[in-house]
Structure formats: C-alpha cells, structure tokens
Amino acid sequence: MSSLPQVDAAELGARIAQALEHMCFIISDPVDSAELPDTDTHSKVSVGDEHPLWDLSVSASNGLLSEIACGLMGIEPSELNEDEVLPATVQELANIFSGIMIEMIGGEEHPYHPGIPELTPAAPPTSDAVAVVALDAMGDGLLVTLNERA
C-alpha cells in the first residue's frame, strides 16, 4: 500500500463540480467513466514535492472547453479562436484541479506543488488510477484521472 495521502474521488469530483459552477456557471453531474461522452482535448500535470508523485490528467470535450473558456472570459463562442483557446483551457483546468487536489491532501502542511501542465494526445486509461472523476455537463464530458508515479 502506498504511503502517499489518499485522495477521495467523490470529494475531488464534488470540488471540481463546484469550481466549474463558481468559475463559469457550468453545472455538471457525476457519471460512470464508461458512460462519459467523448473527450477531445487532453492535458496532464505532475504533482509532487521535490519529485513528481502523481499525474493528474484532464480530458474534456471541445464543446465543454468552449463553454468554459467563454464563461471565464465573458465572450461569445463566435469570438473564440478554438485552435488557441481550447488547448490553453484544458491546461488551465489541469492547473486548477491540481490545486484543488493539493488543498484536499493537506494544503500548506505538505510541500506538494503542481508542475507545468502539458498537452497529451489521449486520455489515460482509468483502470490503474488512484482516483477517477467523470462529469457530464449537459452532454459534454470531463474526465479527471489521478495516477501515482511508479
């Protein structure tokens, strides 16, 4: 068994859903990851102390990323340059969600910090994940997985 702090997937999901609602008025519901609508854009951020201990990955549908970007920036979808904004938005979500995770496992009591989010070609498998959060936002999907580093 790992000596790392445990992350409760249900609590992480609730906090992510709350953040989406507060940041950009997106209402989401938890779903089984097998029932999640397709995701299009993916990012990963490492979390750790002096060494990466976890990888937190975020995958989202482009429709949801557009809604989030518009909600955050207060602009209309027609004003959005999707090629630039959607990758930046999924990376920002990885950054925000890693902060939520760090706060959950001790915040300032532990020296954990996020790395720099990077784009990835695909969503990671969920079978070996420490925590899996799948959210449906009116037919658009968001998947957050947390994997321990070997």
N, C-alpha and C positions, 0 to 999 in steps of 0.2 A: 504494500500500500504506500502511496505517495506521502511524503511529509509536507507537501505544499498545502496551503489553505484550500479548503473545498469551496467550490462555487455552486450555489444552488441555482439550477437552471430556471426554475419557476420564478424565483426572486429577480434574477437577471432579466428574464423576459418582461416581468411587470415593470421594472425600472426602465427598460428600453422603450416599452409602450408608452410609459408616462413621459419620457423625454421627447418622443415623437409628437405626442399630443401638445406638450408645452412649447416645443420649438417651432412647430409648423402646422399645428392643428390637424395632424394625421391620426385618425382613430384606427387601431389595429386590434386584432383578436388572435390569441394563440391557436395554432393548428399543429397537427402532427406533421413532421417534416416530410413524410411521404405524400401528404396532401397539399403541400405547398405549391402555389403557382410557380411557373418557370421564373428563374432569375437570369439576368443578362450580364451584369457587371459585378466584378468581384475585387475585394481588397483584403489584405492581411496586414496585421501589425503584431510585432512581438512585444511581450510584456515580461518584465523581469526585474532583477536587481542589477548586479554587475554582469550577469549573463542572462540571455533570454530563457525564460522558464515556461512560457505559454505562447501559443499563436492564437490570436483572436481573428477570425475571418468573418467578413460581412459580404453577403451576396444579396443583390436586390434586382427587382425588375426595373427596366428603364422607365416604365410609367411611374413607378413609385419614386424613383430618384428625381424625375422631373417635378413631381408634386412637392417633394421635399425641398428641392432647390428653389422652386417658385415661392414656397411658403417661407423659406429662410430669407430670400432676397426681396420678397414683396413684388415680384414681377409676373407678367403674363407668360404662359407657355410659348406663345409666338415670339417672344423676345429672347428665348433661350437658345444659346449655341450648344446643342446637346453634345457634340463631339468634345467640347472643352469642359462643360459643366458636369456631366454625368460621372466621368471618372473622378473628378475632384470631389464630388458629393459623396460617392461611396468611400473614398479615402477619409473624408471628414467624419463620416459615420463611424468608421473603424476607430478613429481617434477619440470620438466622443464616447463610444461604447467601451473602449478600453479604460477610459477614465471612470466610467460607472463601475466596471469590474474591480478596478483598483480600490475604489472607495468601499465597495462591498467587502473586500477581504482585509480591510484594516486601515485604509486611507493613509494618514500621516504616520501611523505606528509602524508601518513596514516601508522599506526603501524601494518599493516597486515603482516602475515608471514605464510608459509606453515608448516603443521605438517610432520610427517614421513609417507611416502606412505606405504600402506599395500595392500596385495593381497586380492581380493574378489572373491567369487565363480561365480558371474554372473554380467552382465551389469545391471545398474539400469534402471528402466522404464524412458522413456523420457517425459511422459505426464505432470508431475509436475515440470519439470526442468525450471530453470531461463534462461538457455542457452543450446542449443544443437548444436554440431558441428559434422557433419558426412562427412568423406572424403573417397574417393575411390582412391587408388594408384594402378593403373593397375590391378584391380580385387581384391585387398586386402583392407580390411576395417579398419577404425579407427573411433571410436565414443568417443567424449568427452562430458560429461554432467556436468552441474553445478546446484546444488540444494542448496537452502537456508536451514539452520538448523532451526528446529522449536524451 
